[in-house]
Amino acid sequence: KLVMELASRELTSHLRRLSSELLDAKRRGEPQETLQALAAEGSALLIELRAHDHHLLAEGERTVCAVQAAKDSIDVAEDAATELKYEQVQCTRGLRTAGGSTKYSPPEGLLSADELATLETPLPPARNPREEMLHRHAAELLERRRLCNAREHAVGEKRGRASELEQHRAKAATIGTQLEGLLPSVAALQERMPPQPRLKSTDVTRQLPPPLHVLWSSSAAYILAHESAAQMNVCEEPDARVTDVDLFAASPLHVSISSTSSPAAAVHFRFIPALQIIGVYASLPTLDDGLLSLDATDDGSTYPNERSALLTLKAEGATAKQIVPSLSGLLPARPYRWAQWPTSDGPQLDEELRPLPVWHDTLKQILLLLASASS
């Protein structure tokens, strides 16, 4: 830098001499060529002097940056020294505490001795507080590794499920496109098909209790689909053969299945709201015998499920340890189990699921009984 400053001073003095010579030459009236030569030499000196000045400025900037970097490194070193000094104080205090008679208390965030004892770590028993602290660090390290592995596994599963989700979405979009192309063909095919018969619901059928409405709609659909020689009827008058006891009082509306060739041959279904059961009876004794023979293990003389028995006890104000009242007040209707599917089977006290018979199979047998009774 000093050399550059000396060179700049020499160039400046040389430029001054050239300026003086140029002025003297003008006063003496020297030729134009001499004046131009002196001016050109002065211009060259100016350019060289400017280059020296730029170089000096760049060197000064680099020097300032180097000084600032040195100051920053000194500040960092001072901060590190302060931290080391604080750590030294803490270590000295910990060693003094560990060497004393008082019980060692680990810093906040480390595992306590009780927590360390609950972890299954393959480490030998600690012989001193320092080994105990190392054991805590080791236990935390193992736990962190386990959590990291679990996290990596969860992230992998997430990526896999995200990929499956994208595949399902792409498949759903493809299915939607295919369905849009298929719907016009289906509509054209439906136009060429003959009209299908439909059930006709009336105001009376809409007033049926839900279990009887389910039974009516399912049975009517079966009869209509199979073109059976039977018909579904909804009677508005209460059946006189059901007693007026509140516990066994039936709904005013009931459903019956009768033969089209002989309307006297009919099977009636009554809903008992208090017990949530359906009672069944036939208009002819032969049909009643046929209903009894549908299931050899079910004669309709007992409660079809635990729910109806509990409802009876509740209505009578009795407890489960007392005898359940008989169903004689329900006669001639009998609560066969195969007729309870519209009401659901209710809770099972013995936790044994007893499947109900398939209603369509039972209905098929009832239609056969009606056909044989009307022939």
C-alpha positions in Angstrom: 0.0 0.0 0.0 2.9 2.4 0.8 4.5 1.7 -2.5 1.3 2.5 -4.3 1.0 5.8 -2.4 4.6 6.7 -3.4 3.9 5.9 -7.0 0.8 8.1 -6.9 2.8 11.0 -5.5 5.4 10.6 -8.3 2.8 10.6 -10.9 1.1 13.6 -9.5 4.4 15.6 -9.4 5.2 14.5 -13.0 1.7 15.6 -14.1 2.3 19.0 -12.5 5.7 19.4 -14.3 4.0 18.5 -17.6 1.3 21.1 -17.0 4.0 23.8 -16.3 5.9 22.8 -19.5 2.7 22.9 -21.5 1.9 26.4 -20.3 5.5 27.6 -20.9 5.4 26.1 -24.5 2.2 28.0 -25.2 3.7 31.3 -24.0 6.8 30.7 -26.2 4.7 29.9 -29.2 6.0 26.4 -29.7 4.7 24.4 -32.7 1.4 22.6 -32.5 3.0 19.2 -32.6 5.0 19.9 -29.5 1.9 21.0 -27.6 0.0 17.9 -28.7 2.8 15.6 -27.6 2.9 17.3 -24.1 -1.0 17.0 -23.9 -0.9 13.3 -24.9 1.7 12.6 -22.3 -0.4 14.4 -19.6 -3.5 12.4 -20.6 -1.6 9.2 -20.2 -0.4 10.3 -16.8 -4.0 11.1 -15.8 -5.2 7.7 -16.8 -2.4 5.9 -14.9 -3.1 8.1 -11.9 -6.8 7.2 -11.9 -6.0 3.5 -12.1 -3.7 3.9 -9.1 -6.5 5.6 -7.2 -9.0 2.8 -7.9 -6.5 0.2 -6.9 -5.9 2.1 -3.6 -9.6 2.3 -2.9 -10.1 -1.5 -3.5 -7.1 -2.3 -1.2 -8.7 -0.1 1.5 -12.0 -1.9 1.2 -10.4 -5.3 1.5 -8.5 -4.1 4.6 -11.7 -2.9 6.2 -13.4 -6.2 5.5 -10.5 -8.2 7.0 -10.6 -6.0 10.1 -14.3 -6.5 10.5 -14.0 -10.3 10.1 -11.3 -10.3 12.7 -13.5 -8.4 15.1 -16.4 -10.9 14.4 -14.1 -13.9 15.1 -13.0 -12.2 18.4 -16.7 -11.7 19.4 -17.5 -15.4 18.6 -14.5 -16.5 20.6 -15.5 -14.4 23.5 -19.1 -15.8 23.5 -17.7 -19.4 23.3 -15.4 -18.6 26.2 -18.3 -17.3 28.2 -20.3 -20.4 27.6 -17.4 -22.6 28.5 -16.9 -20.7 31.7 -20.6 -21.1 32.5 -20.4 -24.8 31.8 -17.3 -25.1 33.9 -19.2 -23.5 36.8 -22.1 -25.9 36.3 -19.8 -28.9 36.2 -18.0 -27.8 39.2 -21.2 -27.3 41.1 -22.5 -30.7 40.0 -19.3 -32.4 41.0 -19.4 -30.7 44.4 -23.1 -31.8 44.8 -22.3 -35.3 43.8 -19.4 -35.5 46.2 -21.5 -34.2 49.1 -23.9 -36.0 51.3 -27.0 -34.6 49.6 -28.9 -36.7 47.1 -28.1 -35.9 43.4 -30.9 -34.2 41.5 -30.6 -34.4 37.7 -31.2 -31.2 35.6 -34.6 -30.6 34.3 -35.4 -32.6 31.2 -33.4 -35.7 32.1 -35.0 -38.9 33.2 -35.3 -39.4 36.9 -34.0 -42.5 38.7 -37.6 -43.8 39.0 -38.3 -43.2 35.4 -35.1 -44.9 34.4 -36.0 -48.0 36.5 -39.2 -48.4 34.5 -37.4 -48.6 31.2 -36.0 -51.9 30.0 -32.5 -50.8 29.1 -29.6 -53.3 28.6 -27.4 -51.4 30.9 -25.6 -52.6 34.1 -26.6 -51.0 37.4 -25.2 -47.6 38.0 -22.4 -47.4 40.6 -22.3 -43.6 41.1 -24.3 -40.6 40.1 -22.2 -40.0 37.0 -23.0 -43.5 35.6 -26.6 -42.9 36.5 -26.6 -39.7 34.4 -25.0 -41.5 31.5 -27.6 -44.2 31.8 -30.3 -41.6 31.5 -28.7 -40.2 28.4 -28.4 -43.7 26.9 -32.0 -44.4 27.7 -33.1 -41.2 26.1 -31.0 -42.0 23.0 -32.6 -45.4 22.6 -36.0 -43.9 23.0 -35.3 -41.2 20.4 -34.0 -43.9 18.0 -37.2 -45.9 18.6 -39.4 -42.9 18.0 -37.4 -42.0 14.8 -37.9 -45.5 13.5 -41.6 -45.4 14.3 -41.8 -42.0 12.6 -40.1 -43.3 9.5 -42.4 -46.3 9.4 -45.4 -44.1 9.8 -44.2 -41.8 7.0 -43.7 -44.8 4.7 -47.2 -46.0 5.5 -48.6 -42.6 4.8 -46.9 -42.4 1.4 -48.1 -45.9 0.6 -51.7 -45.0 1.5 -51.5 -41.7 -0.3 -50.4 -43.6 -3.4 -53.3 -46.1 -2.9 -55.6 -43.1 -2.5 -54.5 -41.6 -5.8 -55.0 -44.9 -7.5 -58.5 -45.2 -6.1 -59.3 -41.7 -7.2 -58.0 -42.4 -10.7 -60.1 -45.5 -10.7 -63.1 -43.7 -9.5 -62.7 -41.1 -12.2 -62.4 -43.8 -14.8 -65.5 -45.6 -13.5 -67.4 -42.3 -13.6 -66.5 -41.8 -17.2 -67.4 -45.4 -18.1 -70.7 -45.0 -16.2 -71.6 -41.8 -18.1 -71.0 -43.7 -21.4 -73.1 -46.7 -20.1 -76.1 -44.7 -18.9 -77.5 -43.9 -22.4 -77.3 -47.5 -23.3 -79.2 -48.5 -20.2 -81.8 -45.9 -20.8 -82.3 -47.1 -24.3 -82.6 -50.7 -23.1 -85.2 -49.7 -20.4 -87.3 -48.0 -23.0 -87.7 -51.4 -24.9 -88.5 -53.3 -21.7 -92.1 -53.9 -20.7 -93.3 -51.9 -17.7 -92.8 -53.6 -14.4 -95.6 -53.9 -11.9 -95.3 -51.7 -8.8 -96.9 -51.8 -5.4 -99.6 -49.4 -4.8 -99.5 -47.8 -1.4 -102.6 -46.3 0.0 -103.4 -44.0 2.9 -104.3 -47.0 5.1 -101.0 -48.8 4.4 -99.1 -45.7 5.3 -100.8 -45.7 8.7 -99.5 -49.3 9.5 -97.1 -49.6 12.3 -93.5 -49.8 10.9 -93.1 -53.6 11.5 -96.4 -54.4 9.8 -95.6 -52.0 7.0 -92.3 -53.7 6.4 -94.0 -57.1 6.4 -96.7 -55.9 4.1 -94.4 -54.3 1.5 -92.0 -57.3 1.5 -94.7 -59.9 1.2 -96.7 -57.9 -1.4 -93.6 -57.5 -3.5 -92.9 -61.3 -3.3 -96.4 -62.2 -4.3 -96.4 -59.7 -7.1 -93.0 -60.9 -8.4 -93.9 -64.6 -8.3 -97.5 -64.1 -9.4 -98.8 -66.1 -6.5 -102.5 -66.9 -6.0 -102.7 -64.7 -2.9 -103.2 -61.2 -1.9 -102.2 -58.8 0.9 -105.0 -57.1 2.8 -104.9 -54.4 5.4 -107.9 -54.6 7.9 -108.9 -51.4 9.7 -111.2 -53.1 12.3 -109.5 -54.5 15.4 -109.7 -58.3 15.7 -112.3 -59.4 18.2 -110.4 -62.5 19.2 -107.5 -60.5 20.7 -108.2 -59.6 24.3 -108.5 -56.0 25.5 -105.8 -56.4 28.2 -103.4 -53.5 27.9 -100.3 -55.7 27.9 -101.6 -57.7 24.9 -103.6 -55.0 23.2 -102.9 -55.0 19.5 -102.7 -52.3 16.9 -106.1 -51.4 15.3 -104.6 -52.1 11.9 -103.4 -55.6 11.0 -102.2 -57.3 7.8 -103.5 -60.6 6.4 -102.5 -62.9 3.5 -105.5 -64.6 1.9 -106.0 -66.9 -1.0 -107.5 -65.3 -4.2 -109.6 -68.4 -4.9 -110.8 -68.8 -1.3 -110.8 -65.5 0.7 -111.8 -67.4 3.9 -108.3 -69.0 4.0 -106.2 -66.3 5.5 -103.3 -65.8 7.8 -103.4 -62.7 10.0 -100.5 -60.7 11.5 -101.1 -58.4 14.5 -98.6 -56.1 16.1 -98.5 -55.8 19.9 -96.9 -52.4 20.7 -96.4 -53.0 24.4 -94.2 -56.1 23.7 -92.9 -55.1 20.3 -93.8 -58.4 18.8 -96.0 -59.7 16.0 -98.7 -62.3 16.7 -99.9 -64.7 14.0 -103.1 -66.7 13.7 -105.0 -68.3 10.9 -108.7 -68.2 10.0 -109.0 -72.0 9.6 -107.9 -74.7 12.1 -106.1 -76.5 9.4 -104.0 -73.4 8.6 -103.3 -73.0 12.3 -101.9 -76.6 12.4 -99.9 -75.8 9.4 -98.4 -72.7 11.1 -97.4 -74.8 14.1 -95.6 -77.3 11.8 -93.5 -74.6 10.0 -90.8 -74.9 12.7 -90.8 -78.0 15.0 -88.8 -76.1 17.7 -91.1 -73.1 17.7 -94.8 -73.5 18.7 -95.3 -69.8 19.5 -96.1 -70.5 23.2 -93.1 -68.7 24.6 -91.6 -65.2 24.3 -89.7 -64.9 21.0 -86.9 -62.9 22.5 -85.6 -61.5 25.7 -86.7 -58.0 24.9 -90.4 -58.9 24.9 -89.9 -60.7 28.2 -88.3 -57.7 29.8 -91.0 -55.4 28.5 -93.6 -57.7 30.0 -91.8 -57.6 33.4 -91.5 -53.9 33.2 -95.2 -53.5 32.4 -96.1 -55.8 35.3 -93.8 -54.0 37.7 -91.9 -57.2 38.3 -88.2 -58.0 38.4 -86.1 -60.4 36.2 -86.0 -62.9 39.1 -89.8 -63.3 39.1 -91.8 -65.6 36.8 -92.6 -64.0 33.4 -96.4 -63.9 32.8 -97.7 -66.4 30.2 -98.9 -65.4 26.8 -102.4 -66.8 27.2 -103.9 -63.4 26.9 -102.5 -63.2 23.3 -104.3 -66.2 22.0 -105.3 -67.2 19.4 -102.4 -65.2 18.0 -99.0 -66.7 18.6 -95.6 -64.8 18.5 -93.7 -67.2 16.3 -90.0 -66.4 16.0 -90.1 -66.5 12.2 -92.6 -63.6 12.2 -90.4 -61.3 14.3 -87.9 -60.3 11.6 -89.6 -56.9 11.0 -89.2 -56.0 14.7 -85.6 -57.1 15.0 -84.6 -59.7 17.6 -83.7 -57.3 20.4 -80.9 -57.6 22.9 -79.6 -61.1 23.8 -79.1 -61.7 27.5 -77.1 -64.9 27.0 -75.0 -63.2 24.3 -75.9 -65.9 21.8 -77.0 -64.7 18.4 -80.0 -66.7 17.2 -80.5 -66.1 13.5 -84.1 -65.6 12.4 -85.4 -67.7 9.6 -85.4 -66.2 6.2 -88.8 -64.6 5.7 -89.2 -65.4 2.0 -88.7 -69.1 2.7 -91.4 -68.9 5.4 -93.7 -66.9 3.2 -93.3 -69.5 0.5 -94.5 -72.2 2.9 -97.4 -70.0 4.0 -98.5 -69.6 0.4 -98.4 -73.3 -0.1 -100.5 -73.8 3.0 -103.1 -71.3 1.7 -103.1 -73.0 -1.7 -103.7 -76.4 -0.1 -106.4 -75.0 2.2 -108.3 -73.4 -0.7 -108.2 -76.5 -2.9 
